């Protein structure tokens, strides 16, 4: 890959801080990172969950001490995360016509954002969720998802640098779809592995982490929505292209911009490497060209110098 595709250097992080100030007759704790309290410096230290700076405790006991530490970022480890997601999934699966074939006249697939929540240990965050995907909606009753967490809600948490996340789901409960996509958790294992191999080969692309997700549907329990279910499955989470672009000090092209490309002048070696990578994976659901025409399942980022960079996305393997 050419020298223009190198990742921009990340700024050095500031260490977390904590201070206690007397304001309006009450003690107020200002902090960054994650706040903990104890009665001695030897601990045990207790995490104060769902508190934000400035924090005004009901009282500060004599001898009570506080510290803050930098929260480990979600994609900084490859350990298996345990997540709980709540929201009206079934209602929006139905809106997206997930599982129905296109036929001659494709149905209108509505994929609006809807409100939900994410829980990871003691951390609970509100978020926005939407169904995503194109061809997968023909054969996945449980479609792929995307979540967005506001800056205010993710600040100081493990999701501080992950405002938009794609979720690769299990698709369905086994077998293969009507156009060949693997289902059940095998699908998530294989696609997560594809992105992990991308990283090992030094392709620029999204960070990936594998979680176990407990999905709790809050849709109405009626014959239309068939909601109210709960299911736990393996999945994989990865950066949205806009987050990848930010790391490069660039911007992600919108879908309309990508489809209208005619003279992208992608690096020829990069395109060759990507095609070889697809062939090694046995993936055929993509299209690449050095001029950018007809791209499919390929993300495009405009770098600071105006040059365009592409990376593989949405593997069907």
N, C-alpha and C positions, 0 to 999 in steps of 0.2 A: 504494500500500500504506500501511496505517496506521502511526502513529508507534510503536506497540507492537511492530512487527515489526523494528525496527532491530537490527542486530547489536550484541552487547555488545562493549565495547572490550577488545582484547587487552592483557594486561599487558606492559610493556616487558621485552624479554629481557635476561638478565644476560650480560655479556661472558664469553667463555671464559677459564679460568684454568689455570695449570700451576705446580706447585711440586715440588721434589725434597727429600725428607726422608730422613735416615739412620735406619733402623729395623732392629733386630735384626742389626746388622752389615752390612746391605745397603741400597743406595739404592732408595727407593720413590718413584715419580712419581705424584702426585695431579693429576688434570686433569679439565676438562670440555670438551665439544666433541670435536674430532678431533686426535689427537696426531701430530706430525711431528718428525723429527730431521734434523740436518745437522751438518757439521763447521765451517761458517762461517755468519755471519749472512746472507751473500749466497746461500747455498744451494749446490747444489740441495737442496730440502727433500723428504724421503721420507715418504710416508704410512705410519704403522704400523697396518696393518689388523688387525682382530679383537683389539684390545687394549682392556682396560677398566681403569678407575681403581678401586683403586690398582694400578699396573703396576710389576712388579719385573723390570727387564731383567737378563739374565744378567751383563752388565757394562756400565759406562758408561766409554767410552774418554775419555782425556784430551782435552779440547777439544770433546767432543761436546755439542751444545746441543739444547734441545727447545723447542717452542712448540705451542700449541693454537689452533685457530681454529673458529669456529662452523660446523657442518655445514649446508650448504644443505638445507632441508626439501624433501621429495619433490614436494609440490604447489606449491612456490614458483616453478617454471619450467614453460614449455610445450614445452621441448625433448623430442625423442623419446628415451625411456629404453630401455635394452636390459636385459632381465631373463631369468633362467633360473629356471624353476619345476620342482621334482622332487617326485614323489609317486605313489601308486597310483591315478592318475586313472581308468583304465578300470574297475577294480574297483568304484569308487564311482559311475561313470556307469551301470554295470549295475544297481547297487542302486537308483538313482533312476529306473530304467526310461526313461532319456533316449531319445527318438526313437520311443517307442511311443504310439499314440493312446489317448485315454481310453476310448472305447467307452461302452457303457451302464454297466458297472461299473468305475469307475476303479481302476487297480492301486495297490497300496500303494507310495508313493514314499519310500524311505528316504534321508535326507540327513544322516547323521552327520558330525561333524568327523573328519578324519584327518590324520596327521602328514606334513609335507613340508618343503621348504627353498626359500629364495629367494636367488639370487645376483645382485648388481648390482655390476659391477666387482670390486674386492677384498673387498666386503662379502658375507658369507654369514650368513643368519639362519634359525634354525628357526622354523616357523610351523604353524598349524593351518589346514586347508583344508576347505571343504564345498561341495557342489553347491547351487545356489539356483535359484529360478524356479518357475513354476506352469505356465501354458500353454506356455511355451517347451520344457518337457520332452517335449511331444508331438512336436516337430519338430526338435529340435536334438540330434543325436548327440554334439556337443561343447557341453555346457550351460554356462550362466553359473556363476561361482564367487564365493566369498567367502573372504578370508584374515584371520587374526587373528595379531598379533605381540604377545608378552607385553611388559609394561613393562620388565622386566629386559633383554630382548634388544634392544629398540628404543632404549633410552636412549642418548643421545649419537650416534645415527645419523640418516641422512636421513629415517627413518621415525618419528622421535621423537614426532610429534603425529598419527600415522596408525595407531592400533592396530587398526582394522577397516577393510578395504578391499573394495569390490565390484569384480569383474572382468567386463567385458562382452566376451564372446568372439565368434568368427566363426561359431558355431552349427553349420555344416556346410560342405561343399565346393562349394557353388554352387546356383543356382536359388532356388526358394522352397519353404517348408515346406507341410505339408498344411493349415495354416490361415492361410497368407499371409505368414509372416515371411520377410524377406530373409535370405539366407545369405551365406557367405564373408565377406571383410573389408568388403564394402559395408555390411553390417549394423552393424559397429562404427564405421565412419566416420560413418554417419548418426546413430546414437544419441549418440556423443560430441559431434557438432555440436549436437544438441538441447540438451544440458546446457551447452555453451559459450554458446549463444544465451541460455539462462536467465540466465547470469552477466552477459552484456552488457545484458540488460533489467533488471538489479538485482533479480531474484527471489532470495530466500534459497534456498540449495540446496547440493549437494555440490561440492567442488572436483574438477576432472577433469584427468587427464594421459594422453596416448597413449603406450604403449610397444610395442616389438616383444618378444614373449615366446617364448622357446624352451621348450616343454613337454617334459619327459622323464618318460614313464610308467614306473613301477617295479612295476606289477602283474605277476603271474605270466604267463608266455607259454604259455598253454594254450587249449584250445578254448572254455572258459567265459569267461575274461576277455579273451582276445585282446590281451594286454598287451605291454609292452616297446617301444612305439613312441616316436617323437620327431617333433615337428612345430613349425615356427616360423610364427607368424602375428601380424598386427597386432591390438591389443586396445585397450581403454580402461579406466583405473582411476579410481575415484571414492570419496569418503568414504562410509562407512556412516552411516545416519541418526543413530546414537548419537553419532558424532563431530560431526555438524552440530549436534545438540542441545547438546553440551557447549560449543560456541563461542557459543551463545545463552544459556548458563547455565540451560538448561532440561533436559527429559528427553524421550526419544523414547517414544511410546506403543507398547506391545506390540501384536502383531497382534490378540490377543483384545480388547484395549481399543478398537482402531480399529473392528473389526467391530461392537462393541456400542454405538457412539456413537449418540445420539438427539437431543441438543440442544447441538451443538458451538458454535453461534453464531460461525462463522467470519466474518471480515470480508467483507462482500458484494462490495466492490470487488476484493478478492484473488481470490475465486472467479470473478468475471467475467473478470478478467485471465487467470487460468489456463485458463479455457474457451476464450478467444480464442487463447491460446498453442497449445493443443492443435489448434484448428482451423487455425491457420497452418501447423502441422507436418503436417497431414493424419493425425493420430493419433486413432484411435477406441477404442483398448483402455484405457479408463479410465472412472471414474464419479466425479463431484464433486457435492456438495450443501452448501448453507450450514449445514444442521443436522448434517452428518456422516454421515447415514444412507446405507448402501450404498457406501461409498468403495471404489474399486478402483484399484490402481496409484497410490496417493497416500500419502505419508508424513505423519505428524502429530506435532507437537512441542508439549508443554505448556511455556509460557514461565514466567518467575519470578512474574509477576503472576496466574498461573492461566489466562490466555487460551490458546487453541489456535491454532496456525499450521500450514498445510498446504503441501506443495510436490509438484510432479509427479514421478513416478518410473516407471521401466520402460517406456520408449516402444517402440511397435511401429510403425516407420515404414520 
